[in-house]
Amino acid sequence: MTIHKIYRKTVNGIRGILGPGMLYKYAEQREHRNILDKLMQMYSLGGLSYEDRQRLNRELLYRSVALAGINVPYYKDIFSSMRFNPEKLRTDIRYLEDLPFLTKDIILEQGQRMISTLCVDKRQFHCKTGGSTGKTVVVVYDQEAADWSAAATLYGRSLAGKTPFDSELHFSAKFDDVPSRKAKLREDIKIFSMNRFNYFFSSYSREDMVGMWRYIESKMPKLVHSHPSTMYALALTVRDERLNVPAFEIFESSGELLNTSKRRAIEQYLKCRVVDRYGLAELGVVGYEDGYKEEWLRTFDGFAWVESVGGQLVMTSMKNDCMPMIRYNSGDSGEIAVENGYRYITNIGGRIHDTVTMNGKATPTHYIQDIIDHRVGDCEEFQIIEKKDGGYILCIVERPGADRNALTARLAQYFGSEFEIRFIPTEELRLVGSRNKFRYLVRETDDKDRS
């Protein structure tokens, strides 16, 4: 073992003791959060027998559905019209199948009628969805639900062998903003308490990829979290530049579909173990690869109930009383298998991110998405059309009441003249392929089926 490796393992170990071991609880209190207790509950639940967990699933589903029927206007009307009695869920979870699917169209149509009256006076967190179904909605969490979502993420990582004391590294979009001193201090406390590092990048250029690998080498985290397309681009750079490997143990894939070929390349060129997870803004992380079978993701009992209906993943939240998601049709495909004493999501099909050329550099569409969502604002959705003769059209579905001139100026601030800007209604977003899935990048020769 080299001196650098000994040094990094020592430093990361000390960070683990001082951060997650001591500072994390202070950070929880400072931010009025309670994640660790919920994580302990998930550990306890995961250790029960399958039969005991199923009994608890029935009780928690009953609780969530019953509360929704009393306090959420949309569900109150649905249950009344169907004469649905949530009490039946306590004896047989299959009674859930009597309820209709929830879709993004319904959420958009119902608006505030999806919010529980229990949440009116509580602090609310708004989470914007992406996904592969072509429409964006905002899901509302209260603090309790947000903490459960954070606990689910930590629980999933424990299945991969990462403890809270192990270091992790996240890739994030580079905005070039200068945060205030207060915001920077708050972020510094957050990442130190989690024994976490962040690397900010904007393209797949050789310079960015080599810089990314050098940073990983310098920090030697146990786990690296990013989109698989980004890690695949990094793996090819490491191979082509013959950079030293390994520099970390576990790659956690999220944000888009991880296919087998990318998994193999990442494993081969970066000499790491690859684990996949399935999550969505509407509920949080609901499935994680636990080592039982490759590409099988264990669902989280007591947190979300996942079904497969006609090959579509349908799920019900058990921990978001503010905006319950009951039989939500995710738009992603997958199957459910029961083996090894757990329920698993298998054969997942979902979101794919693409690459466009900006300033002469290959740039992932998830970077553009981050810029639009977190810096430009006032956009409900976007899609990029690659023109036959070169160049791109950035199609924007603006929020009602948005000032198009101001919005165009903000887009130009971040993207310059890279895109021709076009404002479109939601129905002009294009779906492609045999399954009519949404892609952030389409081409003028693509299937022109409408959403």
C-alpha positions in Angstrom: 0.0 0.0 0.0 1.4 3.4 -1.0 1.9 6.3 1.4 -0.9 8.2 -0.4 -3.4 5.3 0.2 -2.4 5.0 3.8 -2.9 8.7 4.2 -6.2 8.8 2.5 -7.6 5.9 4.4 -6.5 7.5 7.6 -8.1 10.9 6.7 -11.3 9.3 5.5 -11.5 7.2 8.6 -11.1 10.3 10.8 -13.7 12.2 8.8 -16.0 9.2 9.3 -15.6 9.4 13.0 -15.9 13.2 13.3 -18.6 13.6 10.6 -21.2 10.8 10.6 -20.0 9.7 14.1 -20.3 13.1 15.8 -21.3 16.0 13.6 -24.2 14.3 11.8 -26.5 14.3 14.9 -25.7 18.0 15.4 -26.5 18.7 11.7 -29.8 16.8 12.1 -30.8 19.0 15.1 -29.7 22.2 13.4 -31.8 21.4 10.3 -34.7 20.0 12.3 -34.3 16.5 10.8 -34.5 13.0 12.1 -33.0 10.5 9.6 -31.0 8.2 11.8 -33.9 6.9 13.8 -35.8 6.1 10.6 -32.7 4.3 9.3 -32.6 2.2 12.4 -36.3 1.3 11.8 -35.5 0.2 8.3 -32.6 -2.0 9.6 -35.0 -3.6 12.1 -37.7 -4.2 9.5 -35.3 -5.6 7.0 -34.2 -8.2 9.6 -37.7 -9.6 10.1 -39.0 -12.7 8.4 -40.8 -12.3 5.1 -44.2 -13.2 6.7 -43.7 -10.6 9.5 -42.7 -7.9 6.9 -45.7 -8.7 4.8 -47.9 -8.2 7.9 -46.3 -4.8 8.5 -46.7 -3.9 4.9 -50.4 -4.5 5.1 -50.7 -2.4 8.2 -48.6 0.5 6.8 -50.5 0.4 3.5 -53.8 0.5 5.3 -52.6 3.5 7.4 -51.4 5.4 4.4 -54.4 4.7 2.2 -56.9 5.4 5.0 -55.3 8.7 5.9 -55.4 9.7 2.2 -59.1 8.8 2.0 -59.8 11.1 4.9 -57.5 14.0 4.3 -56.7 14.2 0.5 -59.6 15.7 -1.5 -58.8 13.7 -4.7 -58.7 10.3 -2.8 -61.7 11.2 -0.7 -63.8 11.6 -3.8 -62.4 8.4 -5.4 -62.9 6.2 -2.4 -66.4 7.6 -1.9 -67.4 7.0 -5.5 -66.1 3.4 -5.4 -67.2 2.7 -1.8 -63.7 1.5 -1.2 -62.9 0.4 2.4 -59.2 0.7 3.2 -59.8 -1.7 6.2 -59.7 -4.6 3.7 -56.0 -4.0 3.1 -55.3 -5.3 6.7 -56.4 -8.8 5.6 -55.2 -8.9 2.0 -52.9 -6.5 0.2 -54.4 -7.4 -3.1 -57.4 -5.2 -2.4 -55.1 -2.4 -3.4 -55.6 -3.5 -7.0 -59.2 -2.3 -6.8 -58.0 1.3 -6.9 -57.3 3.1 -10.2 -53.8 4.1 -11.2 -52.4 7.5 -10.4 -50.7 9.2 -13.3 -48.9 12.5 -14.0 -51.9 13.7 -16.0 -54.1 13.2 -12.9 -51.6 15.0 -10.7 -51.4 17.9 -13.1 -55.2 18.1 -13.4 -55.9 17.9 -9.7 -53.2 20.2 -8.5 -53.7 21.2 -4.8 -56.4 18.5 -4.4 -53.6 16.0 -4.2 -52.2 17.7 -1.0 -53.4 16.4 2.4 -55.1 18.8 4.7 -52.6 17.5 7.3 -49.8 19.2 5.4 -51.3 22.7 5.2 -49.4 24.2 8.1 -46.2 22.2 7.8 -43.0 23.1 6.1 -43.2 21.7 2.5 -40.5 20.6 0.1 -41.2 20.6 -3.6 -39.5 18.0 -5.8 -39.7 18.2 -9.6 -39.9 15.0 -11.4 -38.0 14.0 -14.5 -38.5 10.4 -15.7 -39.2 8.9 -19.1 -42.9 9.7 -19.6 -42.5 13.2 -21.0 -44.3 15.3 -18.5 -43.0 17.0 -15.4 -44.9 17.3 -12.1 -44.1 18.7 -8.7 -44.4 16.3 -5.7 -44.7 17.7 -2.2 -43.0 16.3 0.8 -43.2 17.4 4.4 -40.1 17.1 6.7 -41.1 13.6 7.9 -41.4 12.2 4.4 -38.2 13.9 3.2 -36.4 12.3 6.2 -37.8 8.9 5.3 -36.6 9.3 1.7 -33.1 10.2 3.0 -33.1 7.1 5.3 -34.1 4.9 2.4 -31.1 6.0 0.4 -28.7 5.3 3.3 -30.4 1.9 3.9 -29.9 1.0 0.2 -26.2 1.8 0.4 -25.9 -0.4 3.5 -27.0 -3.3 1.3 -24.0 -2.7 -0.9 -21.7 -2.7 2.1 -21.2 1.0 2.7 -21.6 2.2 6.3 -22.3 5.9 7.3 -18.6 6.0 8.3 -17.3 5.3 4.8 -16.6 8.1 2.5 -18.6 8.8 -0.7 -18.2 11.0 -3.7 -21.0 12.6 -5.8 -20.8 14.1 -9.3 -22.8 17.3 -9.7 -23.4 19.9 -12.4 -21.0 22.8 -12.5 -22.9 26.1 -12.3 -20.0 28.6 -11.9 -22.1 30.4 -9.3 -20.5 31.9 -6.2 -22.5 30.9 -3.2 -22.9 33.2 -0.2 -20.7 32.6 2.8 -23.7 31.4 4.8 -24.8 28.9 2.0 -21.2 27.7 1.6 -20.9 27.1 5.4 -24.1 25.2 5.5 -23.1 23.0 2.5 -19.6 22.4 4.1 -21.2 21.2 7.3 -23.6 19.0 5.4 -20.9 17.2 3.3 -18.5 16.9 6.2 -21.2 15.4 8.4 -21.9 12.8 5.6 -18.2 12.1 4.9 -18.9 13.1 1.4 -17.0 14.8 -1.5 -18.5 16.6 -4.5 -17.0 16.9 -7.9 -18.5 19.5 -10.3 -18.2 19.1 -14.0 -20.0 20.2 -17.2 -18.8 18.0 -20.1 -17.3 14.7 -21.2 -14.2 16.4 -22.6 -10.9 14.7 -22.1 -9.9 17.5 -19.7 -13.0 17.1 -17.6 -12.8 13.3 -17.5 -9.1 13.2 -16.6 -9.7 15.9 -13.9 -12.5 13.9 -12.6 -10.4 10.8 -12.3 -7.5 12.7 -10.6 -9.9 14.0 -8.1 -11.3 10.5 -7.3 -7.7 9.3 -7.0 -6.9 12.1 -4.5 -9.9 11.3 -2.3 -10.2 7.5 -2.6 -13.8 7.3 -1.5 -15.4 3.9 -0.9 -18.5 4.8 -3.1 -18.9 7.0 -6.1 -22.5 8.0 -7.2 -23.4 9.3 -10.6 -25.3 8.7 -13.8 -24.1 5.5 -15.6 -23.5 7.4 -18.8 -21.1 9.7 -17.0 -19.3 6.8 -15.4 -19.1 5.0 -18.7 -17.5 8.1 -20.4 -15.0 8.2 -17.5 -14.3 4.5 -17.9 -13.4 4.9 -21.6 -11.2 7.8 -20.7 -9.4 5.8 -18.0 -8.9 3.0 -20.6 -7.7 5.3 -23.4 -5.4 7.4 -21.2 -4.1 4.3 -19.3 -4.8 5.9 -15.9 -4.1 4.0 -12.7 -6.9 1.9 -11.2 -8.6 1.2 -8.9 -9.4 4.4 -7.0 -12.6 3.4 -5.3 -14.6 0.3 -4.4 -18.3 0.8 -5.4 -20.0 2.6 -8.2 -23.7 3.4 -7.4 -25.7 4.0 -10.5 -28.8 6.2 -10.6 -30.7 8.7 -12.6 -31.0 6.7 -15.8 -31.1 3.1 -17.1 -27.9 1.1 -16.4 -27.5 -1.4 -19.3 -25.3 -4.5 -19.2 -22.7 -3.3 -21.7 -22.1 -0.1 -19.7 -21.9 -2.1 -16.4 -19.3 -4.5 -17.9 -17.2 -1.6 -19.2 -17.3 0.2 -15.9 -16.3 -2.9 -14.0 -13.5 -3.8 -16.4 -11.9 -0.4 -16.9 -12.4 1.1 -13.4 -11.9 -2.2 -11.4 -14.9 -1.5 -9.1 -18.1 -3.2 -8.1 -21.2 -1.8 -9.7 -24.5 -1.6 -7.9 -27.8 -0.3 -9.3 -30.7 1.4 -7.6 -34.2 2.4 -8.7 -35.7 5.6 -7.5 -37.9 8.5 -8.6 -38.7 11.9 -7.4 -42.3 10.9 -6.7 -41.3 8.5 -3.9 -37.5 8.4 -3.5 -35.3 5.3 -3.7 -37.5 2.2 -3.6 -35.2 -0.6 -4.8 -31.5 -1.4 -4.5 -29.2 -4.2 -5.7 -28.3 -6.3 -2.6 -25.9 -8.8 -4.2 -28.4 -11.7 -4.4 -28.6 -11.5 -8.2 -27.1 -9.0 -10.6 -29.7 -6.4 -11.8 -32.2 -7.5 -9.2 -33.2 -4.7 -6.9 -34.6 -5.4 -3.5 -37.7 -3.3 -2.7 -37.9 -1.5 0.6 -40.6 -3.0 2.9 -42.4 -0.4 5.0 -41.3 2.4 2.7 -43.0 1.7 -0.7 -45.1 -1.1 -2.2 -44.1 -1.9 -5.7 -46.3 -3.8 -8.2 -45.8 -4.8 -11.8 -49.0 -4.4 -13.9 -48.8 -5.4 -17.5 -45.0 -4.9 -17.3 -45.4 -1.4 -15.9 -44.0 -0.5 -12.5 -46.8 0.8 -10.2 -46.0 1.9 -6.7 -47.6 3.2 -3.5 -45.9 5.3 -0.9 -46.2 4.5 2.8 -44.3 7.4 4.3 -45.6 10.6 2.5 -48.7 11.7 4.3 -48.4 15.1 2.8 -48.9 14.0 -0.8 -49.6 10.2 -0.9 -48.9 8.4 -4.1 -51.3 5.5 -4.4 -50.9 3.1 -7.3 -48.7 5.6 -9.1 -47.9 4.4 -12.7 -44.2 5.4 -13.0 -44.1 4.9 -16.8 -41.1 2.6 -16.4 -41.2 -1.1 -17.2 -40.2 -3.9 -14.9 -41.3 -7.2 -13.2 -41.6 -8.3 -9.6 -40.0 -11.5 -8.3 -40.2 -13.0 -4.8 -37.1 -15.0 -3.8 -34.6 -15.1 -1.0 -37.2 -13.9 1.4 -37.6 -10.5 -0.3 -39.4 -8.8 -3.2 -37.2 -7.7 -6.2 -37.6 -5.5 -9.2 -36.3 -7.2 -12.3 -36.0 -6.4 -16.0 -36.1 -2.6 -15.5 -36.5 -0.3 -18.4 -36.5 3.5 -17.9 -34.9 6.8 -18.5 -32.0 7.4 -20.9 -29.8 10.5 -21.1 -28.1 11.6 -24.3 -25.2 13.7 -25.2 -25.1 17.0 -27.2 -22.1 19.1 -28.4 -21.7 22.4 -26.7 -18.7 24.7 -27.1 -17.1 21.8 -29.0 -17.5 19.5 -26.0 -19.7 16.4 -25.5 -22.2 17.5 -22.8 -24.7 15.2 -21.1 -28.4 16.2 -21.2 -28.6 15.7 -17.4 -26.2 18.6 -17.1 -28.5 20.8 -19.2 -31.4 19.6 -17.2 -29.7 20.7 -13.9 -29.0 24.1 -15.4 -32.6 24.6 -16.5 -34.1 23.2 -13.3 -31.9 24.9 -10.7 -30.6 28.1 -12.4 -32.9 29.1 -15.3 -36.2 28.2 -13.7 -39.8 28.9 -15.1 -39.5 25.8 -17.3 -41.9 22.9 -16.9 -40.1 20.7 -19.5 -37.5 20.8 -22.2 -36.5 18.8 -25.2 -33.6 19.3 -27.7 -34.0 18.7 -31.4 -30.8 17.9 -33.4 -31.3 19.4 -36.8 -30.4 17.5 -40.0 -28.1 20.3 -41.1 -26.4 20.6 -37.7 -27.1 22.6 -34.6 -29.9 22.2 -32.0 -33.3 23.6 -31.2 -34.0 23.9 -27.5 -37.7 23.5 -27.1 -39.1 24.9 -23.8 -42.4 24.4 -22.2 -42.6 27.4 -19.9 -44.6 27.7 -16.7 -47.9 29.6 -16.9 -47.2 33.3 -16.5 -43.5 33.1 -17.3 -41.9 36.1 -19.0 -40.5 34.7 -22.3 -38.1 37.5 -22.8 -36.6 37.2 -19.3 -36.6 33.4 -19.7 -34.8 33.7 -23.1 -32.2 36.0 -21.5 -31.5 33.5 -18.7 -31.1 30.7 -21.2 -28.7 32.8 -23.2 -26.7 33.5 -20.0 -26.0 29.8 -19.5 -26.0 28.5 -23.0 -25.0 31.4 -25.2 -25.9 30.9 -28.8 -25.5 27.1 -28.7 -29.3 26.6 -29.1 -32.1 28.1 -31.2 -34.8 28.7 -28.6 -38.4 27.6 -29.4 -41.3 27.8 -27.0 -43.8 24.9 -27.4 -47.0 23.6 -25.6 -46.7 20.3 -23.7 -48.4 18.3 -26.4 -45.6 19.0 -28.9 -43.0 17.2 -26.8 -42.1 14.2 -29.0 -42.1 10.5 -27.9 -39.9 8.1 -29.8 -39.4 4.4 -30.3 -41.8 1.4 -30.3 -42.8 2.1 -26.7 -43.3 5.9 -27.2 -40.8 6.9 -24.5 -39.6 10.4 -23.7 -36.0 11.4 -24.6 -34.3 14.7 -23.9 -32.6 14.6 -27.3 -34.6 13.7 -30.5 -33.6 14.0 -34.1 -35.5 15.4 -37.1 -35.5 11.9 -38.5 -37.0 10.3 -35.3 -40.5 8.9 -35.0 -42.8 11.9 -34.8 -45.5 10.4 -32.7 -46.9 13.0 -30.3 -47.4 12.7 -26.6 
